Amino acid sequence: MAKNIKTRPGQRDPIDELIKHELVKLNEILNALEYLGIVKLPCKGFLSESNGWSWFEADPPREEKLRVLEYLNYNISMF
């Protein structure tokens, strides 16, 4: 299992930074989280910003983050 590895203090994880960037755009990542079955709809046809941030702040596995980025058409081969 891949680990979040940081080589120096304060270094940013590019996967986390991409996820945060997408959370700001919100609509696309919420669709990805729903489609991949990662986040369940609280009500029929409704996901909110808090659903996306709650998922991210729960520190999901790196593999799950990569699945989301791949769904959003990022080239994840370097990770």
N, C-alpha and C positions, 0 to 999 in steps of 0.2 A: 504494500500500500504506500502510495506517495505521501510525503510529509511536507508541510509548509516549512521550508528551509530558508532562513534569512542569514546572510553571511556577515552583516555588520549591523550595529544598532541603528534603528530608524529606517532601515532599508524597506521599501515597499514591495509587497508581493504583487507581481503584474496580474495574476489571476484575480486577486481581490480588487485591484484597481479597475480592471475591466468590468467586473461585476458591479462595482459601485457606479461606474460610468453608465452602465445600462440601467441601473435602478433610477438614475436621474431621468433617463428617457422614459422609463417605467412601462409604457404600454407593451412594448415588444417583449420585455423580460417577463411580465406577468403572463402573457400568452405562452411563452416558453415553459414557465413553471407549471402552468395548468396542463399544457399538452404533454409534458413529460411525466405528469402524475406526481410531481414533487409537492405542490401545494394544492389542496382541495378547495373548491369554491365554498365559501361560507353560505352563500345564497345562490340560487340558480342564476348563472350568467354574471356574477359580480366578484371581482377581485379588486382590492384596494392597495394603495401605496404601502399601507402597514403590513399587508400580507407579504409583499416582496422584501421589505426591510426586516420583518420578523424572521423570515427564512434565512436571510444573510447573517443576521446577528446571532442566530442559533449555531453558528459556526458549522455549516454543512461540510461533509467530506469534500476534499479536493476533487475527487472523481465526479461528484455531483455538480460542482461548479463548472468543471470542464464540459460536462454534458450540456449544461445550459449555454455556455459560450459556443459550443459546436452548433447547437440548434440556432443560435443567432448568427451563424455563418462566419465565425472566427476560425482562422487556421490555428488549431491547437497542437499541431505536430511538434512545435518547439517546446511544449510543456511536457 
